[in-house]
């Protein structure tokens, strides 16, 4: 069995993901295919991912394939994560979501807790604590320092 070192593995991934100068690709579609999908946490990340992998690309080139030609399709997923798929891979990505869930970022399952109409009350026999006042009561000690927002560093 051949042992692949970490350095060799990283070099192979850099070539496969079109990150080396010799392995760069010519179009945003090819860059997306090299990665299977592009992953983004913000819309600008898609453009940066293409810029890192394509020999000569502009913002207009990426916008053209996303919005004009629509050969790449953006899919918003959980936690507002954005994925960019080649158009032919999109049905497989949609098939990977839970059955019956919408192909958007809407919650896939209904919320289990409903908003309360009124605040909860204390159980019988117990009383809820009174709201805190900014003025000290006669029973409270007056030598305690006022609360601060700074946390002491050690």
SEMI-670249 format. One line per 5 residues: number of its first residue (from 1); their letters; for each residue x, y, z of N, C-alpha, C. Coordinates in pm, whole numbers, padded with zeros to 5 digits. Example, Ala and Ser with C-alpha at 12.3 -4.5 7.8 and 13.67 -1.06 7.14 Angstrom:
<sites>
1) AS) 01319 -00569 00780 01230 -00450 00780 01320 -00330 00780; 01285 -00225 00708 01367 -00106 00714 01290 00003 00787
</sites>
This chain:
<sites>
1) XXXXX) 00085 -00117 00000 00000 00000 00000 00090 00124 00000; 00054 00218 -00083 00132 00341 -00094 00088 00441 00012; 00183 00502 00080 00154 00602 00182 00159 00740 00117; 00053 00816 00133 00047 00951 00080 00068 01046 00198; 00169 01129 00189 00198 01222 00298 00098 01338 00295
6) XXXXX) 00095 01414 00404 00007 01531 00409 00042 01632 00301; 00169 01649 00276 00213 01744 00174 00167 01699 00035; 00177 01570 00005 00130 01519 -00123 -00022 01532 -00137; -00092 01503 -00029 -00238 01514 -00031 -00281 01658 -00057; -00217 01753 00012 -00250 01894 -00007 -00219 01939 -00150
11) XXXXX) -00108 01891 -00205 -00071 01927 -00342 -00174 01872 -00442; -00220 01750 -00420 -00322 01692 -00508 -00452 01771 -00501; -00492 01809 -00380 -00614 01888 -00366 -00602 02024 -00433; -00486 02086 -00420 -00466 02217 -00483 -00479 02207 -00634; -00429 02100 -00692 -00441 02080 -00837 -00585 02049 -00873
16) XXXXX) -00648 01957 -00799 -00786 01919 -00829 -00882 02035 -00814; -00855 02123 -00718 -00943 02238 -00695 -00902 02362 -00774; -00810 02344 -00868 -00766 02450 -00961 -00706 02569 -00888; -00627 02543 -00784 -00567 02651 -00707 -00422 02679 -00744; -00358 02589 -00814 -00219 02613 -00856 -00219 02687 -00989
21) XXXXX) -00109 02754 -01018 -00101 02831 -01143 -00118 02741 -01265; -00062 02621 -01261 -00070 02531 -01376 -00209 02469 -01391; -00284 02461 -01282 -00414 02393 -01287 -00531 02488 -01299; -00506 02619 -01307 -00617 02714 -01317 -00700 02686 -01441; -00827 02717 -01433 -00921 02686 -01542 -00961 02814 -01613
26) XXXXX) -01038 02800 -01720 -01068 02914 -01804 -01202 02982 -01779; -01295 02915 -01711 -01428 02973 -01693 -01478 02951 -01550; -01573 03033 -01506 -01634 03008 -01375 -01704 02873 -01366; -01763 02828 -01476 -01827 02696 -01477 -01725 02586 -01450; -01608 02596 -01512 -01504 02495 -01490 -01451 02501 -01347
31) XXXXX) -01442 02620 -01291 -01398 02634 -01152 -01499 02570 -01058; -01625 02588 -01085 -01729 02528 -01002 -01728 02377 -01015; -01710 02327 -01135 -01704 02183 -01157 -01582 02124 -01088; -01470 02195 -01088 -01350 02145 -01020 -01374 02128 -00871; -01460 02210 -00814 -01491 02203 -00671 -01619 02123 -00644
36) XXXXX) -01688 02079 -00744 -01822 02019 -00740 -01925 02128 -00719; -01914 02206 -00611 -01996 02324 -00587 -01908 02429 -00522; -01947 02554 -00535 -01879 02661 -00461 -01961 02688 -00335; -01891 02706 -00227 -01954 02732 -00097 -01926 02877 -00061; -02026 02946 -00012 -02008 03087 00023 -02088 03121 00147
41) XXXXX) -02031 03208 00228 -02104 03259 00343 -02157 03398 00315; -02105 03463 00214 -02152 03593 00170 -02151 03593 00017; -02236 03672 -00047 -02241 03670 -00194 -02108 03699 -00262; -02024 03784 -00204 -01896 03816 -00267 -01800 03698 -00269; -01820 03601 -00181 -01731 03485 -00175 -01735 03405 -00304
46) XXXXX) -01847 03402 -00371 -01856 03331 -00499 -01760 03393 -00599; -01758 03524 -00606 -01668 03592 -00699 -01521 03567 -00660; -01491 03567 -00532 -01354 03543 -00487 -01311 03400 -00515; -01401 03303 -00499 -01368 03164 -00529 -01336 03148 -00677; -01412 03214 -00762 -01384 03208 -00906 -01253 03280 -00938
51) XXXXX) -01231 03393 -00877 -01109 03470 -00902 -00985 03389 -00865; -00993 03307 -00761 -00879 03225 -00718 -00851 03109 -00812; -00948 03071 -00895 -00934 02950 -00976 -00934 02972 -01127; -00981 03087 -01172 -00994 03112 -01317 -00881 03203 -01362; -00824 03174 -01480 -00708 03250 -01528 -00738 03398 -01544
56) XXXXX) -00847 03432 -01605 -00882 03572 -01625 -01034 03585 -01611; -01077 03639 -01497 -01220 03650 -01473 -01250 03786 -01412; -01367 03837 -01446 -01411 03965 -01390 -01543 03942 -01316; -01584 04042 -01242 -01713 04036 -01174 -01825 04018 -01277; -01811 04086 -01390 -01912 04075 -01496 -01920 03933 -01551
61) XXXXX) -01806 03863 -01561 -01807 03724 -01608 -01886 03634 -01514; -01862 03650 -01385 -01933 03568 -01286 -02082 03604 -01285; -02113 03731 -01290 -02253 03773 -01295 -02323 03720 -01420; -02252 03716 -01532 -02311 03667 -01657 -02352 03521 -01644; -02265 03435 -01585 -02299 03293 -01575 -02405 03268 -01467
66) XXXXX) -02413 03357 -01368 -02513 03341 -01263 -02650 03394 -01304; -02652 03511 -01368 -02779 03579 -01393 -02818 03587 -01540; -02720 03585 -01630 -02751 03592 -01773 -02769 03454 -01833; -02658 03380 -01841 -02662 03245 -01900 -02730 03144 -01808; -02721 03166 -01678 -02774 03075 -01575 -02717 02936 -01587
71) XXXXX) -02588 02927 -01624 -02522 02797 -01626 -02476 02757 -01486; -02465 02855 -01397 -02442 02830 -01254 -02564 02880 -01179; -02607 02804 -01079 -02727 02837 -01005 -02693 02850 -00857; -02741 02959 -00796 -02721 02979 -00653 -02833 02911 -00576; -02796 02844 -00469 -02894 02777 -00383 -02866 02819 -00239
76) XXXXX) -02964 02879 -00176 -02952 02919 -00037 -02991 02801 00051; -02906 02767 00146 -02929 02648 00228 -02939 02687 00375; -02922 02588 00461 -02935 02611 00604 -02837 02718 00651; -02878 02790 00753 -02798 02894 00816 -02748 02996 00714; -02832 03022 00613 -02803 03124 00511 -02673 03096 00437
81) XXXXX) -02636 02969 00424 -02517 02932 00349 -02554 02926 00202; -02469 02982 00119 -02494 02989 -00024 -02407 02886 -00095; -02467 02807 -00182 -02395 02712 -00266 -02420 02750 -00411; -02319 02737 -00493 -02332 02761 -00637 -02304 02629 -00707; -02405 02582 -00782 -02398 02454 -00849 -02392 02473 -01000
86) XXXXX) -02326 02381 -01071 -02351 02376 -01215 -02498 02339 -01235; -02561 02394 -01334 -02705 02375 -01354 -02745 02228 -01358; -02663 02143 -01418 -02699 02001 -01430 -02690 01926 -01296; -02623 01982 -01197 -02610 01917 -01067 -02721 01959 -00969; -02794 02061 -01001 -02896 02113 -00910 -03003 02011 -00873
91) XXXXX) -03057 01930 -00965 -03158 01831 -00923 -03105 01733 -00818; -02979 01694 -00827 -02922 01604 -00727 -02912 01674 -00592; -02879 01802 -00594 -02871 01877 -00468 -03009 01893 -00407; -03108 01919 -00487 -03244 01931 -00434 -03294 01797 -00383; -03250 01689 -00444 -03290 01556 -00398 -03229 01521 -00264
96) XXXXX) -03126 01592 -00220 -03060 01562 -00093 -03128 01629 00025; -03228 01712 00002 -03296 01780 00112 -03409 01691 00164; -03456 01717 00285 -03566 01636 00340 -03688 01639 00251; -03756 01527 00239 -03873 01516 00153 -03981 01615 00197; -04033 01689 00102 -04139 01783 00130 -04091 01921 00172
101) XXXXX) -03960 01937 00193 -03912 02069 00234 -03894 02157 00111; -03915 02286 00126 -03904 02374 00011 -03759 02394 -00031; -03733 02425 -00158 -03595 02444 -00205 -03543 02584 -00173; -03577 02637 -00058 -03530 02769 -00017 -03479 02759 00125; -03451 02875 00184 -03400 02875 00319 -03511 02873 00424
106) XXXXX) -03635 02854 00383 -03745 02848 00480 -03727 02726 00569; -03776 02731 00693 -03760 02616 00782 -03823 02491 00722; -03754 02379 00728 -03804 02255 00671 -03910 02192 00759; -03905 02215 00890 -04001 02156 00980 -04075 02267 01052; -04199 02244 01092 -04272 02349 01164 -04208 02373 01300
111) XXXXX) -04223 02492 01347 -04171 02524 01481 -04251 02445 01585; -04180 02396 01687 -04247 02315 01788 -04304 02399 01900; -04252 02516 01923 -04304 02600 02030 -04377 02719 01969; -04492 02745 02024 -04568 02860 01975 -04541 02979 02066; -04550 03098 02012 -04529 03214 02099 -04639 03219 02205
116) XXXXX) -04600 03255 02324 -04696 03261 02435 -04780 03388 02424; -04907 03374 02458 -04996 03490 02455 -04967 03583 02572; -04926 03526 02684 -04895 03607 02801 -04772 03548 02869; -04701 03626 02949 -04583 03572 03014 -04620 03462 03112; -04531 03367 03137 -04564 03258 03229 -04587 03311 03369
121) XXXXX) -04669 03243 03442 -04697 03281 03580 -04632 03181 03674; -04610 03224 03797 -04550 03136 03897 -04650 03029 03938; -04602 02909 03973 -04694 02804 04018 -04764 02846 04147; -04877 02785 04179 -04948 02820 04303 -04858 02799 04424; -04862 02893 04517 -04782 02884 04638 -04648 02955 04627
126) XXXXX) -04605 02989 04508 -04480 03061 04489 -04511 03199 04434; -04430 03292 04466 -04448 03425 04411 -04329 03458 04323; -04354 03527 04217 -04246 03567 04126 -04166 03678 04192; -04035 03682 04168 -03955 03789 04227 -03997 03924 04170; -03986 04026 04255 -04021 04161 04211 -03915 04212 04115
131) XXXXX) -03954 04297 04021 -03854 04352 03930 -03752 04435 04006; -03628 04434 03958 -03521 04507 04023 -03539 04656 03999; -03502 04731 04099 -03509 04876 04090 -03368 04932 04090; -03350 05046 04028 -03217 05107 04025 -03186 05179 04156; -03287 05207 04236 -03263 05271 04366 -03254 05164 04472
136) XXXXX) -03157 05173 04562 -03143 05068 04664 -03258 05073 04764; -03299 04956 04808 -03404 04947 04910 -03339 04962 05048; -03417 04993 05150 -03358 05010 05283 -03291 04883 05334; -03338 04765 05291 -03277 04640 05338 -03146 04607 05268; -03124 04663 05149 -03005 04625 05073 -02883 04703 05122
141) XXXXX) -02769 04638 05122 -02649 04708 05166 -02612 04818 05067; -02566 04931 05120 -02531 05044 05034 -02384 05049 05003; -02305 04961 05062 -02161 04965 05037 -02119 04877 04920; -02213 04814 04851 -02177 04733 04735 -02152 04825 04616; -02048 04795 04540 -02019 04882 04425 -02126 04866 04318
146) XXXXX) -02147 04968 04238 -02245 04957 04129 -02193 04859 04025; -02284 04794 03954 -02240 04698 03850 -02165 04772 03738; -02065 04704 03686 -01988 04760 03576 -01999 04668 03457; -01976 04723 03340 -01981 04641 03220 -01845 04581 03187; -01740 04632 03252 -01606 04582 03223 -01581 04453 03301
151) XXXX) -01515 04359 03239 -01478 04234 03302 -01330 04244 03338; -01295 04220 03463 -01154 04231 03501 -01070 04126 03430; -00954 04164 03386 -00861 04073 03319 -00763 04019 03422; -00727 03897 03409 -00630 03837 03501 -00500 03813 03432
</sites>
